[in-house]
């Protein structure tokens, strides 16, 4: 009986030793086993013109204040002043010299958003005091006497004003385009494109070559 107990203990001991050895062999094998390379996607470097785009919504009141603040600063030293009022349409008010006198000017314009994000202000009605003049002639006076930014183009032949929002010179290097311009619904939205370089995000390849 005692001999059988010693024999059983011996088998258990050697069995435990064998299990431990196998465990160590498996662990070593897992550590040093050659790993098969797995393909993965490498992020493409940012190109110079890549950017993020945001849509900003505003109201007629806020936009009207911004537009007239810009006009006031731009035309402060000009001979003839004007303002813009946004209501159910775009209303341009000012005065221009006609026949050696200055007469009040009033133009109602309908904004039409273009595919490129610019706006065409199509003339709805126009008046220069009590004078009866052809619309084209009045628009020629507007073009001649009311100084506007380079990106605002008065087109007498089309009886319209082209507002090239996409050509605005913005110091931050942002690009602006009109998303929607529905004055009656007070739905005004602009797309603002922010170039990555404006935020200090550089091309990874350029960084690696330094």
C-alpha positions as CSV (number, residue, x, y, z in Angstrom):
1,X,0.0,0.0,0.0
2,X,2.8,2.4,0.9
3,X,4.7,1.4,-2.3
4,X,1.6,2.1,-4.4
5,X,1.2,5.6,-2.8
6,X,4.9,6.5,-3.5
7,X,4.4,5.4,-7.2
8,X,1.3,7.5,-7.6
9,X,3.0,10.5,-6.1
10,X,5.9,10.0,-8.5
11,X,3.6,10.0,-11.5
12,X,1.9,13.2,-10.3
13,X,5.2,14.9,-9.8
14,X,6.5,14.0,-13.3
15,X,3.2,15.0,-14.8
16,X,3.3,18.4,-13.2
17,X,6.9,18.9,-14.4
18,X,5.9,18.0,-18.0
19,X,2.9,20.4,-17.9
20,X,5.2,23.2,-16.7
21,X,7.8,22.5,-19.4
22,X,5.1,22.5,-22.1
23,X,3.7,25.8,-20.9
24,X,7.1,27.4,-21.0
25,X,7.7,26.1,-24.5
26,X,4.4,27.4,-25.7
27,X,5.0,30.9,-24.2
28,X,8.5,31.0,-25.7
29,X,7.1,29.9,-29.1
30,X,4.4,32.6,-29.0
31,X,7.0,35.3,-28.3
32,X,9.5,34.3,-31.0
33,X,7.1,33.0,-33.6
34,X,7.5,35.1,-36.8
35,X,4.6,37.5,-37.2
36,X,2.9,37.7,-40.6
37,X,2.7,41.3,-41.8
38,X,-0.8,42.6,-42.0
39,X,-1.5,45.3,-44.6
40,X,-3.0,48.5,-43.3
41,X,-4.2,51.8,-44.8
42,X,-1.8,54.6,-44.7
43,X,-3.3,58.0,-44.3
44,X,-2.9,60.1,-47.4
45,X,-0.9,63.4,-46.9
46,X,-2.9,66.6,-46.9
47,X,-2.8,68.5,-50.1
48,X,-2.3,72.3,-50.0
49,X,-5.9,73.0,-51.0
50,X,-7.5,70.6,-48.5
51,X,-9.9,72.2,-46.0
52,X,-12.9,71.7,-43.8
53,X,-16.2,73.2,-44.6
54,X,-18.8,74.6,-42.2
55,X,-22.3,76.0,-42.7
56,X,-23.1,79.1,-40.7
57,X,-26.7,80.3,-40.3
58,X,-27.6,83.9,-39.5
59,X,-30.6,86.3,-39.5
60,X,-31.5,89.3,-41.6
61,X,-30.9,91.6,-38.7
62,X,-27.4,90.3,-38.0
63,X,-26.4,90.2,-41.6
64,X,-27.8,93.7,-42.2
65,X,-25.7,95.1,-39.4
66,X,-22.6,93.3,-40.7
67,X,-23.2,94.5,-44.3
68,X,-23.7,98.2,-43.4
69,X,-20.8,98.2,-41.0
70,X,-18.7,97.0,-43.9
71,X,-20.2,99.6,-46.3
72,X,-19.7,102.4,-43.7
73,X,-16.0,101.6,-43.3
74,X,-15.5,101.0,-47.1
75,X,-17.2,104.2,-48.3
76,X,-16.4,106.5,-45.3
77,X,-14.3,108.8,-47.5
78,X,-16.3,108.6,-50.6
79,X,-18.4,111.4,-52.0
80,X,-21.7,109.5,-52.2
81,X,-23.0,107.3,-49.4
82,X,-25.5,104.4,-49.5
83,X,-26.9,101.8,-47.2
84,X,-28.5,98.4,-47.7
85,X,-31.6,97.1,-46.0
86,X,-32.6,93.4,-45.9
87,X,-36.3,92.9,-45.6
88,X,-38.4,90.8,-48.0
89,X,-35.8,91.8,-50.7
90,X,-32.5,93.8,-50.8
91,X,-33.2,97.5,-50.7
92,X,-30.3,99.9,-51.7
93,X,-30.8,103.5,-50.5
94,X,-28.5,106.4,-51.3
95,X,-28.1,109.5,-53.5
96,X,-26.4,110.2,-56.7
97,X,-25.7,113.4,-58.7
98,X,-28.1,113.9,-61.7
99,X,-28.3,117.0,-63.8
100,X,-26.1,119.1,-61.5
101,X,-28.1,118.2,-58.4
102,X,-28.2,115.3,-55.9
103,X,-31.3,113.1,-55.9
104,X,-32.3,110.2,-53.6
105,X,-31.9,106.7,-55.0
106,X,-34.0,103.6,-54.2
107,X,-33.5,100.2,-55.7
108,X,-35.3,97.0,-54.7
109,X,-33.4,93.9,-55.7
110,X,-34.2,90.2,-55.7
111,X,-31.3,87.9,-54.6
112,X,-30.7,84.9,-56.7
113,X,-28.1,82.4,-55.4
114,X,-25.7,81.0,-58.1
115,X,-24.3,77.5,-58.3
116,X,-20.8,78.8,-57.3
117,X,-22.1,80.4,-54.1
118,X,-22.3,84.0,-55.5
119,X,-25.4,86.1,-55.6
120,X,-27.1,88.0,-58.4
121,X,-29.2,91.0,-57.2
122,X,-31.8,91.3,-59.9
123,X,-33.5,94.7,-60.1
124,X,-37.3,94.7,-59.1
125,X,-37.9,98.4,-59.0
126,X,-35.8,101.5,-59.2
127,X,-36.4,105.2,-58.6
128,X,-34.3,108.4,-58.6
129,X,-36.4,111.0,-56.8
130,X,-39.2,112.1,-59.1
131,X,-37.1,111.8,-62.2
132,X,-38.3,109.5,-65.0
133,X,-35.2,107.8,-66.3
134,X,-34.6,104.5,-68.0
135,X,-33.6,101.7,-65.6
136,X,-30.4,101.1,-67.5
137,X,-29.4,104.8,-67.3
138,X,-30.0,104.8,-63.5
139,X,-27.8,101.7,-63.1
140,X,-25.1,103.4,-65.1
141,X,-25.2,106.3,-62.6
142,X,-25.0,103.8,-59.8
143,X,-22.0,102.2,-61.3
144,X,-20.3,105.6,-61.9
145,X,-21.0,107.3,-58.6
146,X,-21.5,104.7,-55.9
147,X,-18.1,103.2,-55.1
148,X,-18.4,99.4,-54.3
149,X,-15.9,96.7,-53.5
150,X,-14.1,95.0,-56.4
151,X,-16.2,91.9,-55.9
152,X,-19.5,93.8,-56.3
153,X,-20.1,94.4,-60.0
154,X,-22.9,96.7,-61.2
155,X,-24.2,95.4,-64.6
156,X,-26.4,98.1,-66.2
157,X,-27.2,96.0,-69.3
158,X,-28.6,93.2,-67.2
159,X,-30.1,95.7,-64.7
160,X,-28.5,93.7,-61.9
161,X,-25.7,93.7,-59.4
162,X,-23.4,90.7,-59.2
163,X,-22.0,90.0,-55.7
164,X,-19.0,87.7,-56.1
165,X,-18.9,86.4,-52.5
166,X,-16.4,83.7,-53.5
167,X,-13.9,86.5,-54.5
168,X,-14.0,88.3,-51.2
169,X,-10.6,89.1,-49.8
170,X,-10.7,87.8,-46.2
171,X,-7.6,88.2,-44.1
172,X,-8.1,84.8,-42.4
173,X,-7.9,83.1,-45.8
174,X,-11.3,81.5,-45.3
175,X,-13.4,81.0,-48.4
176,X,-17.1,82.0,-48.2
177,X,-20.0,81.0,-50.4
178,X,-23.8,81.4,-50.1
179,X,-25.7,78.2,-49.2
180,X,-29.2,79.8,-49.0
181,X,-30.5,83.3,-49.1
182,X,-34.3,83.2,-48.5
183,X,-35.1,86.6,-47.1
184,X,-38.9,86.0,-46.7
185,X,-38.2,82.8,-44.7
186,X,-35.3,84.5,-42.9
187,X,-33.2,81.5,-43.9
188,X,-29.7,82.8,-44.5
189,X,-26.8,80.3,-44.6
190,X,-23.2,80.5,-45.7
191,X,-20.6,77.9,-46.4
192,X,-17.2,78.7,-44.9
193,X,-14.2,76.7,-46.1
194,X,-11.2,76.7,-43.7
195,X,-7.9,75.6,-45.3
196,X,-5.9,73.3,-43.0
197,X,-2.8,75.5,-43.3
198,X,-4.8,78.4,-41.9
199,X,-5.1,76.4,-38.7
200,X,-1.4,75.5,-38.7
201,X,-1.9,71.9,-39.9
202,X,0.9,71.1,-42.3
203,X,1.4,68.3,-44.8
204,X,2.9,65.3,-43.0
205,X,5.4,64.8,-45.9
206,X,6.7,68.3,-45.5
207,X,7.2,67.7,-41.8
208,X,9.1,64.4,-42.5
209,X,11.5,66.1,-44.9
210,X,12.6,68.6,-42.4
